[in-house]
Amino acid sequence: MADGPTLPTGVPREQFEFEVRPNTDQSFENALARARAGDRLTVADAIELLTTGSDRRGIDPERLEAVVTAADHRREDVVGDSVTFVANLNNNVTTACDTGCLFCNYRDSAHTFETGYDGENRGYTRSPAQSRSLVLEAVRRGISEVTTVSGLHPALALDDEHREILAAESSHSYRPPAAYRTDPGTYTGQLRAVSVDGLHVHSMTPEEADHARRGTDWDFETVYRRLGEAGLDSVPGTAAEILIEEVREVICPGKIDTQGWLDAMAGAAAAGLPMTATMLYGHVENEAHRARHLARIRELQDRTGAITEFVPLSFVHHDTPLARRGLVSGGATRAEDRLVVAVSRLFLDNIEHVQASWVKHGDDLAKTLLAGGADDLSGTLLAESITSRAGGDHGEFRSVAALVDLIDDLDRVPVERSTDYERRHRIDPKRERPGPVLGPLADGTPLLAPGETVPEP
């Protein structure tokens, strides 16, 4: 079945008159030859591969398959036949946030959490004690990682010292915890709360780290060292979106800028923390923006060597402000998803692992992406909410058994991994019980019984 054109007629993405355009002096044939040879690709090469030729409109099906095949061969050369996943829980502390990113439907205006507000509020904030309760239950079930990515609650500060600084200045979008129905604590307090039983804590995006130093002259390395002392083990490189300012001015003008994101990631690496890197694509950007984003990720990895995995995130548009304002009418096509994953594998020659996120793509497309350059399936998640709030309909949890079956269908080798890929457990679907084994309390028992959900704290 044909994957269809890059953009159906009339998609508003074409209406943006960006300075950066997907045109090159390179040819698709030369770019593909360089990719097959294992040469380090240029931005022009990446544009040609992402467009299947910048001299034509739409995606050429035969050229698409050639790019995907080259990426799958590269995947096999780099990581072999293993497909990995992690047994984890997403603990999103709060939905309170006033950043106003137009691609996000996860946030709720912070004033709706205030003690005097009597209107409707769909959101939540978890105290450190509530986060700990949720995580303790998940650890008992066998997870090895907790991931925390949250809104920028005005009362959240790095630690007690930071809170005193913010309170004294009475600015920097800070309000004291007493102004809200639930005290979110501090970032270090939340980290200590979920650092239980040797669990790996994957948290504090560059955006959150920037929030955790507002009103001070602290650099990112200092912030991340304090977070590490409180229990942080690795950093999710989200909030990257597209690392080109003309795109960020449209989709997230109030967010950390490109250089700030890169500085934060470099600071995390200097503090000794491994990290992932991401790209949110399929909204208003074009293929040249994607190629330049990949180049910035590769340059960062050349400098730090700290990135364990690249995670392409396909934009889920349905319930987002971008869609409501008519700035987008859809996300990436299936062909674009395949090309982004394939070119990520070919371009990022210094990052071993490329993820196919089942929560963004669904199981069927995730399997297709695993046959086109990807080698990781994300995790069990248990309670994912960011994508589901944006209109994603692929669920909030996958059992280990379901992930293993998906991988086995591809005749690939299912491997449970730790967050940093340092520990791995190769699974024999014919002999082993369908549950995690790498968590501090894991014994192979399934995380959830059929129809069961993780109890709320």
Order of alpha helices (4+ residues) and beta strands (2+ residues): alpha-alpha-alpha-beta-beta-alpha-beta-alpha-alpha-beta-alpha-alpha-alpha-alpha-beta-alpha-beta-alpha-alpha-beta-alpha-beta-alpha-alpha-beta-beta
